Amino acid sequence: MLSSVPDAGRSAKLYSALGSTYEQRKEYKNAIDAFKKAIQLDRDNLDAIRGLAENLMNDGQMDAALEQYQVIADANPETRRPICGSEKSIVARGNTIRR
């Protein structure tokens, strides 16, 4: 899908957008790969980490998804935002997210 974009022009934002496109098409493994590439380019990109977590969960990889949600929680522990729907699903399965 990115064959027309030179390597130098591929950014974390581009890979995140690609991951979101794959997610909409329910191509979760491709979305996971795209979000991982976005994170490789920008390790602080919490939106890409959240996209990775959601698609890991969509793909049935609950433990890996929980690890990514934990990265998000650890990145800004003073923020006590409400748990999103995806995180609630993981917690409902008996896992916990440390805050």
Order of alpha helices (4+ residues) and beta strands (2+ residues): alpha-alpha-alpha-alpha-alpha
